[in-house]
Amino acid sequence: MSVHDAEAVVVGGGLAGMAAAIAVAAAGLRTLHLAPPAPADRRTSALMMPSVDYLRTAGLIEAPAAMGHALTQIRIIDATNRLIRAPETLFDARESGLEAFGWNFANSKLLERFQAVAEQQGNLERRNLSVTGLSHRSDGPELTLADGTTIRAPLIVGADGKKSLIRAAGGFRARENGFTQAALVCDLDLARPIGGTSVEFHYQQGPFTLVPAGDNRANLVWIDDRAVLQEAQSGGKERLLTMLAEKSQRLFGRVELATPAHVFPLSTLSVEKAGDRGVVLVGEAAHAFPPIGAQGLNLGLRDVADLADVLACVDRSAPRWAEQVSQSYATRRAADLARTGGMVDTLFRSLLSEMLPAQALRAGGLWALKLLPPLRRQAFSIGMGLR
């Protein structure tokens, strides 16, 4: 590709990267999408209604019921043995006049759909190449690709994940904190269905969450000490099933593994700003959290929506328009990134805290949410990312 053949280059082939490439192309920019092959993504994403509405508006999905499973209730059970415990709490979407809080989608189905939409964009070219370098020249950013070629484009969108080369090479300052906890994920078949209810058992080392996946199937996200999860994973099928039955308090009868269990470490990542010098960061290149509160991909899609809004307003005939885009995008995203990061971090640390004041605050907060409908509706709005 010759110099400035592309007006924008999007790096990263995950869901946030695919959505960003489509959004940038839909804004009228000649777009190159660099998306090297990746292992199949067997995870699921619980997308809140604002995210689902964005996907509909952007033409990325049509009927969510054809691809996912509605999340109509959230049930929280305090399963700790602490002195101060929270009440069992049930949140129902109907209290806010909603059909559902959101929908649980298989990532593979979303990615397949996004790829089909991308193929319809006449100004979007995709290459299965990775990026090995980023440098800033006087006429804009320059990328070096794995095949040795270089590409210059006014606008670079980094959607290349938590270990983002674009973030590191672009000079973005990031803060990352690791936890001793890890997450075990798999799909389970239950003897009794959970319907549309996401069930969260809050234990002292983290939540054990069952998310509806249709019929008697649920997606499990179990957060615990890394050693506990590794022992559960390696101790044999029957040992794991026994632990899963105990953690689920046998509320749904016998559980069976529907997919292999995988364990991965947990950390948080945040950047001081999400755009600079013609480079913007979306998805986990800009932020990453433990899988709690259903914020990961939801926040990434809000990144993409704000980038699309900024591109819709910029005058691309103006000199250094891409730098203006990156600055406007960074300003626009700052409050949401700070608010959501703070919320998830506070929630996660409150679950793990052994301090009595923290336990009391958390229990009191759940009592308030249980008893005060206006406060509960406000909490819905924050958790769903309504702006």
N, C-alpha and C positions, 0 to 999 in steps of 0.2 A: 504494500500500500504506500503510495507516495505521500509526501508531507502535506498535512492538513486535508487529506482526502476525507477524513472524518471530522465532524464537528464535536463529537463526544465519543469517548470510549468508556464502556462499563466493564469492570473487571470482577468476575465472580459468577459462578453458575448455579448458586443455590436459589431458594425461593425469593429472597430479597433482591439478589442480582438479576434474576429473570424479570421480576416486577419492575425494577428500575430501568432495565434496558427497554422494556415495552413503553414505560412512561416517557422516557427521553425521546424515543422514536416517535411516539404519538404527539409529542410537542413540536414535531417538525424538523428535528435535527437528524443529519446523516450520522448514524450511530453504528459503531462497531462493538460487538459483545464478545469479550474474550472469556470463554467458559470451558476450561479443560475438563475431560471426563472425570467423574467422581463416583465413588461407590454408591450403590442404591441407598436412598434415605428411607429407612423403615420406621421412622418416628411419625408422630402425629402432632398437629398443632391445634390448640383450642383458640379459635379466633373470635373475639368479641364482636358485637353487632356493628360498631363503627368500622371495624376492619372488613367485615363481610359487606357492608354497604359500599365501602371504597372499591372492593373487588368487583362488585356488580356495576358500579358507575364506570369503572375503567374497562369494563368488558372482559375481565379476567375470569369470572364465573357467571353462570346464569342462575339456575335454581340451586341453592345450597343443599336442599334436601336430596338432590340427585347425586351429591358427592360426599355429604357428611352427615353428622348426627347432632341433633339439637341438644343444647345444654340449657335445660329449663329450670333447674334448681341446683343450689350449692349447699351441701350438708357438711357442717364442721363438727367433729367430735373430739373433745379434749381427752386424749388417751394417756396423758401423763399421770404420774403418781405424786405430783407436787402438792404442797400444802394448799396453795391457792389455784383452783382449777376454774376454767371457763365453762359456761353452760353449753350444752349441745344447741346448735343454732342452724336453722334452715332458712335459706334465702330463696325466694320464688320470684321469677322474672315477671309474673303477672302483677306483682305489687307495683311495678313501674310501668304497667301497661304494655309490656313487651311479649312478643311471641317466645323469645328465648334470650338468654344472656349472650349466646353466641352459638357457634357450631364447631364440632370437632372433626377435623379433616385429616385424612392420610396425606402425608407430605408428598408421597409418590404420585397420588392422583392430582394434587395441586400442580406439581411440577409438569406433569404430562399435559395438563390443560394450559398452563402458561406457555409451554413450548409450542402448542398448536396456535395460540394467539400470536406468538412472536413470528411464526412463519408467514402470517398474513401482513406483516409490516414491511412494505416495500423498501423502506429506507433503513432497515435493520439487517446488518450482516453479522453472522456468528462464526467464530473461529475457535477450534478446540486447542487453543494455545494458552500457556501460562505466561505470566509476566515475571521477569527476572530483575528488573530495575526501573526506577523512576528518577528522572532528574528535571530540574527547572532550568529552562533556557530563556533567553530574552523574549522569544516569541511564543512562549507557553510551555506546558509540560511535555516531556518526551518519555515514552515507554520503550524499554528493551524487552523483546519477547524471547521465548525459549529457543526459537530457531535462529536467533542472532539478528533479526531485523529490528528496526526501530520505527516507532509511530509517534507522530506529534498530533495533538488535537487540543483545541482550546480548553475543553472540559473533560476531566477524568472523574469517573464515579467509582470509588472503591467499595465493593461489596464482597470482599474476599475473606470474610470471616474473622474469627477472634485472633488469628495469627497473621493478620493482614500485612502484606508487604507494602501495599499502597500507604497504609497508615504510618508504618515505620520509615519507609523511604521518603515519604512526604513531610517528615519532620513533625508530625502530630504528637503531642505529649499525651500519654495514656497512663492511667492509674489502674493497677491490677492487684487484687487481693485474693489469695487462695484460702480454701477452707479445709479443715480435716475431714469434713463430710464429703461423700460422693453420692451419686444417684444411680440406682438400678432401675432399668426400664425394660418392659416386655409387655406382651398382650396376654390377658388371662381370659379363660372361659369360666363363667360362674354358674353354679347350680341354680341360682336365682338372679334374675336380671335386676339392674339398677335403674332401668328406664332412662329418663333424661337427667338424672341427678349425678352430679360430680360429688363424690364422697371423699372428704379429707379427714383422716385420722391424724391428729397432731400429737406426736410423740416428742420426748425430750431431745432427741437428736435430729428431729426433722419430721416433715409430714410424710404420710403414706397415703397416696392419692389414687383413686380409681376414677377414670374419666370414661363416660359412656362411648362405646364404639359400635353400637347396634346389636340387637338381639341380646344374647347373654354374654357378650364380649365387652371387656373393659381394657383401657390402656392404663398400665401401672407406672407411676413414678414414685419410687421409694427412696427417700433421702435419709441417710444414716451415716455413722462412722464408716470410713472406707474399709477398715478391717472387717467389720461386721458384714458388709455387703460382699466383699471378696470371699469371705468364708461361706456365705449363703450361696454364692454363685458356684463355688468349687466343691461344695459338700455333697453334691449329688442331687438328683431330681427330687427324691422323696424328702430329703432334708429341707430343700428350698420350699417345697409345697407345704410342709409343716409350718415353716416360719411365716409363709404368706397367709396361711389360715389363721395363725395366731394374731398377726398384725391386722388382719381384716375383722378380727373378733368373731369370725365365723358367721357374720351377718348374712352372707350370701351363699352359705353352704360350702360344699367342696369346690376348691378352685383347681384348675388345670392350666398348664402352660400351653399357650397357643403359638408363641414364638420363643426363640432363645432369649435368655436374659443377658443384658449388657450393662457394665458398670463404667461410669466415667466420672472424672474428678469435677469438682465445682469451684468456680471462681467468679469474681465480678470484674468487669472492665468498663472504664469510662474515659472519654477524651475531654480535654479542656474546651475544645471547640470542634465542630464537625465539618468545617469547611475553611479553605484558605488557598489563595494563589491558584485558583482554577481547579482545585481538587476538592471533592466532597466525599464524605464517608456515610454509608448507609448500613443498616443491619448490624451484625456482630462486629464489623470493622469499627463501629463507633460505640457499641455498648453490648455488654453481655451480663446475664444474671443467672442465679440458680433458677431451676424450673419451678418457680413458685409464683402464684398470682397471674399466670398466663400472660406474661408481658413481652416475651422475647420477640416473636414474629409480629405481634401486634404493634410493638414500637417500631420495628423495621418497616412495616407498611405505612406507618405515619411519617417516617422519614421519606419514603417514596412519594407519598401524597404531597408533602410540603415541597419536595424538589419539583414536582410537576407544577405546583402553583407558582413557584418562583420562576420557572422557565416560561410560564404563560405570560408573565409580566415584563420580562427583560427585552430590551431592544438589541437584537443580535447584530444590528448594523453598527452599533457603537463600538469603539475600540475597547479592548480588554473586557468585553461583556462577560466572559466566563469568570473572571475574577469577581465581578459584581455578583454573579450567581452564587459563587462559593461564600462570599461574605453575607449575602442576604439569607442564604440557607442556614449558615451557622447561627445567625441571630435568631432566625425563626425557630430553630430546633432547641435552642439553649434551655428554655424554661421547661419544656416537656421532658427533655433528657434528665435534667436535674430533679424534677418532681418525681418522675417514675423511678429513677435510680434510688432516690432517697426512700420512697415508699417500699420498694422491694427489699432494700437493705434493712430497713427498720423492722419490717415484718419478719424477715428471715432470722435476724438476730434476736427478736423478741421470742421466737419459738425456741431458740437454743439457750436463752438466758436462764441461769439458776438463781439470779438475784430476786429476792422477794418483791422489791418495788416494781421491777419489770413484769413479774408474773401478775402482780395486782393490776397494773395498768392494762395488760393484755386481757385479763379476765374481765375487768371493768369495761373495757372497750367492747368486748363481745356482748356483755350484758346490755350495754347502751344500744348497740346495733339491734339486739333482739327485741328490746322494749320500745324503741323510739323509731317509728316508721320514717319521719323526715330525715333523721340521721342515716338510716339504712339506705334511703334513696340517694343521698349524697355520696355515700360510700360506693354504691353501685356505679354512679357516674365516674368517680375517680378510677375505680378498678377497671372499668370498661374503656377508659381513655377518652371519654367524651370531652370535647373542648368547646 
